[in-house]
Amino acid sequence: MVYRRTSLSQSLLTFFGLTPEYRSNLFNQIHEIVFHGQGGYDYKTVYDMPLWLRRFTYNKLIEFYENKNKQPDTVAESIKNMKSAGATNNTKVQIPSYVTKASKK
């Protein structure tokens, strides 16, 4: 029986390996966890993680940074509201006594 080596090597099926798209997603996920984990993870630890744990960690990082990105909008709005409220208030601020110059003796 003669096997044609060229037909097997030119096959697009990757029975014993990862597809290029899967590999790209895998390494992208590992990079994101290591980079955005802020030193909490190293490459080997993330690479050796069980699949379910790596996906869980990745999704938690996405959730954290999405919430963090929403936060400045609410902070900016509250600062803007405080400034506008302070601009309408015409009361004078009293300077505390400890700020004034001490008398010379």
C-alpha positions as CSV (number, residue, x, y, z in Angstrom):
1,M,0.0,0.0,0.0
2,V,1.4,3.4,-1.0
3,Y,0.5,6.6,0.8
4,R,0.7,9.9,-1.0
5,R,2.5,12.2,1.4
6,T,1.6,15.3,-0.6
7,S,-2.1,14.8,-0.2
8,L,-1.8,14.6,3.6
9,S,0.5,17.5,4.0
10,Q,-1.6,19.8,1.8
11,S,-4.8,19.0,3.7
12,L,-6.4,21.9,5.5
13,L,-7.7,19.8,8.3
14,T,-5.9,20.2,11.5
15,F,-6.8,17.1,13.4
16,F,-3.8,17.2,15.7
17,G,-3.5,20.9,16.2
18,L,-5.2,24.2,16.6
19,T,-6.7,26.2,13.8
20,P,-5.0,29.6,13.1
21,E,-8.1,31.4,14.3
22,Y,-8.2,29.5,17.6
23,R,-4.5,30.0,18.2
24,S,-4.8,33.7,17.6
25,N,-7.7,33.9,20.1
26,L,-5.9,31.8,22.6
27,F,-2.7,33.9,22.6
28,N,-4.7,37.1,22.5
29,Q,-6.6,36.0,25.6
30,I,-3.4,35.0,27.4
31,H,-1.9,38.4,26.5
32,E,-4.9,40.3,27.8
33,I,-4.9,38.5,31.1
34,V,-1.2,38.9,31.6
35,F,-1.1,42.6,30.5
36,H,-4.3,43.8,32.2
37,G,-3.8,41.6,35.3
38,Q,-1.2,44.2,36.4
39,G,1.4,41.7,37.4
40,G,-0.9,39.2,39.0
41,Y,-0.4,36.6,36.3
42,D,2.6,35.4,34.3
43,Y,2.5,33.8,30.9
44,K,3.1,30.2,32.0
45,T,0.5,30.3,34.7
46,V,-2.2,31.6,32.4
47,Y,-1.2,29.2,29.6
48,D,-1.4,26.2,32.0
49,M,-4.8,27.3,33.5
50,P,-7.7,25.1,32.9
51,L,-9.8,26.4,30.0
52,W,-12.8,27.2,32.2
53,L,-10.7,29.2,34.6
54,R,-8.9,31.1,31.9
55,R,-12.3,32.1,30.3
56,F,-13.7,33.0,33.7
57,T,-10.7,35.2,34.5
58,Y,-10.8,36.8,31.0
59,N,-14.5,37.6,31.3
60,K,-14.0,39.1,34.8
61,L,-11.2,41.3,33.5
62,I,-13.4,42.5,30.7
63,E,-16.2,43.2,33.1
64,F,-13.9,45.1,35.5
65,Y,-12.4,47.4,32.8
66,E,-15.9,48.1,31.2
67,N,-17.1,49.2,34.7
68,K,-14.0,51.2,35.2
69,N,-14.4,53.0,31.9
70,K,-18.0,53.9,32.8
71,Q,-16.9,55.4,36.1
72,P,-15.2,58.6,34.9
73,D,-18.4,59.7,33.2
74,T,-20.3,59.7,36.5
75,V,-17.4,61.3,38.3
76,A,-17.1,64.1,35.7
77,E,-20.9,64.6,35.9
78,S,-20.8,64.9,39.7
79,I,-17.9,67.4,39.6
80,K,-19.7,69.4,37.0
81,N,-22.8,69.5,39.2
82,M,-20.8,70.5,42.2
83,K,-19.2,73.4,40.2
84,S,-22.5,74.6,38.9
85,A,-24.0,74.5,42.4
86,G,-21.1,76.4,43.8
87,A,-21.3,79.1,41.1
88,T,-24.9,79.9,42.1
89,N,-24.1,80.1,45.8
90,N,-23.1,83.7,46.5
91,T,-22.0,83.3,50.2
92,K,-18.5,84.4,51.2
93,V,-16.1,81.9,52.5
94,Q,-14.7,82.8,55.9
95,I,-10.9,82.3,56.2
96,P,-10.0,80.3,59.3
97,S,-8.0,82.1,62.0
98,Y,-5.0,79.8,61.8
99,V,-4.4,81.0,58.2
100,T,-3.9,84.6,59.2
101,K,-0.5,86.0,60.1
102,A,0.6,85.6,63.7
103,S,1.4,88.7,65.6
104,K,5.0,89.6,66.2
105,K,6.1,90.0,69.8
